[in-house]
């Protein structure tokens, strides 16, 4: 596995990038629809109907499928424990992407948590 570690890391990063894009598409679609209002079945169904009409929701499905294919390749080359631990990179990608693309505020505690995830990824990679 050591010889392929960079290939595995790259494919996990690509899988996580697709996961991140998926989440950005979904959040953007939900934001464009607006709030549900009162949580009645009728309002929830209207909300869902509005969402399925958004191209970003369908693009998020495509991103999920692409992510799955890259991750399946990773699983064919790496131990599950290793691959699953490194799959946590999406936490890092999401924090940065939410701040940059969605203009969300990411506080100090969240950045510290993200730093701990990075530290954990480094420890797993070196083990």
C-alpha positions as CSV (number, residue, x, y, z in Angstrom):
1,X,0.0,0.0,0.0
2,X,2.9,2.4,0.7
3,X,3.8,2.6,-3.0
4,X,0.3,3.7,-3.8
5,X,-0.3,6.0,-0.9
6,X,-0.1,9.2,-3.0
7,X,-2.6,7.7,-5.6
8,X,-4.9,6.7,-2.7
9,X,-4.6,10.1,-1.1
10,X,-5.3,11.8,-4.4
11,X,-8.4,9.7,-5.1
12,X,-9.7,10.3,-1.6
13,X,-9.1,14.0,-2.1
14,X,-11.0,13.9,-5.4
15,X,-13.9,11.9,-3.8
16,X,-14.0,14.5,-1.0
17,X,-13.9,17.4,-3.5
18,X,-17.0,15.9,-5.2
19,X,-18.7,15.5,-1.8
20,X,-17.9,19.2,-1.0
21,X,-19.3,20.4,-4.3
22,X,-22.4,18.3,-3.7
23,X,-22.9,20.0,-0.3
24,X,-22.4,23.4,-1.8
25,X,-25.0,22.7,-4.6
26,X,-27.5,21.4,-2.0
27,X,-27.0,24.3,0.3
28,X,-27.3,26.8,-2.5
29,X,-30.5,25.1,-3.8
30,X,-32.0,25.1,-0.3
31,X,-31.1,28.8,0.1
32,X,-32.7,29.7,-3.2
33,X,-36.0,27.9,-2.3
34,X,-36.3,29.7,1.1
35,X,-37.7,28.5,4.3
36,X,-40.5,26.0,4.7
37,X,-42.5,28.1,7.0
38,X,-44.8,26.2,9.3
39,X,-43.8,22.5,9.4
40,X,-46.9,21.0,8.0
41,X,-46.9,18.1,5.6
42,X,-48.3,20.3,2.8
43,X,-45.4,22.9,3.3
44,X,-42.8,20.1,3.5
45,X,-44.1,18.6,0.2
46,X,-44.1,22.0,-1.5
47,X,-40.5,22.6,-0.3
48,X,-39.4,19.2,-1.7
49,X,-41.2,19.9,-5.0
50,X,-39.4,23.2,-5.3
51,X,-36.1,21.5,-4.6
52,X,-36.4,18.7,-7.2
53,X,-37.0,21.4,-9.8
54,X,-33.5,22.9,-9.1
55,X,-30.7,21.8,-11.4
56,X,-28.2,22.1,-8.5
57,X,-30.0,19.3,-6.7
58,X,-29.6,17.0,-9.7
59,X,-26.0,18.1,-10.1
60,X,-25.4,17.1,-6.5
61,X,-26.6,13.6,-7.3
62,X,-24.0,13.5,-10.1
63,X,-21.4,14.6,-7.7
64,X,-22.4,11.9,-5.3
65,X,-22.1,9.2,-8.0
66,X,-18.7,10.4,-9.1
67,X,-17.5,10.6,-5.4
68,X,-18.7,7.0,-5.0
69,X,-16.8,5.7,-8.0
70,X,-13.5,7.3,-6.8
71,X,-14.1,6.0,-3.3
72,X,-14.8,2.5,-4.5
73,X,-11.4,2.6,-6.3
74,X,-9.8,3.7,-3.1
75,X,-11.5,0.8,-1.3
76,X,-10.1,-1.6,-3.9
77,X,-6.5,-0.4,-3.0
78,X,-6.6,0.4,0.7
79,X,-7.7,-1.0,4.0
80,X,-11.2,0.3,5.0
81,X,-9.9,1.7,8.3
82,X,-7.3,3.7,6.5
83,X,-9.6,4.9,3.8
84,X,-12.5,5.8,6.1
85,X,-10.2,7.8,8.4
86,X,-8.8,9.8,5.5
87,X,-12.3,10.3,4.1
88,X,-12.5,13.0,6.9
89,X,-10.8,15.4,4.6
90,X,-14.3,16.6,3.5
91,X,-14.6,18.4,6.9
92,X,-11.6,20.5,5.9
93,X,-12.9,21.2,2.4
94,X,-16.4,22.1,3.7
95,X,-15.1,24.6,6.3
96,X,-13.0,26.4,3.7
97,X,-15.7,26.2,0.9
98,X,-18.5,27.4,3.2
99,X,-16.5,30.4,4.1
100,X,-15.3,31.2,0.6
101,X,-18.4,30.3,-1.5
102,X,-21.3,30.7,0.8
103,X,-19.8,33.5,2.9
104,X,-20.6,31.6,6.1
105,X,-18.8,32.7,9.3
106,X,-16.5,30.0,10.6
107,X,-15.5,30.7,14.2
108,X,-12.4,30.0,16.1
109,X,-13.7,26.8,17.7
110,X,-14.7,25.4,14.3
111,X,-11.2,26.2,12.9
112,X,-9.7,24.5,15.9
113,X,-11.8,21.5,15.3
114,X,-10.8,21.5,11.7
115,X,-7.2,21.7,12.8
116,X,-7.7,18.6,15.0
117,X,-9.2,16.8,12.0
118,X,-6.0,17.6,10.0
119,X,-3.8,16.4,12.8
120,X,-5.8,13.2,12.9
121,X,-5.5,12.7,9.1
122,X,-1.7,13.2,9.4
123,X,-1.5,10.6,12.2
124,X,-3.5,8.1,10.3
125,X,-1.5,8.7,7.1
126,X,1.8,8.1,9.0
127,X,0.6,5.0,10.7
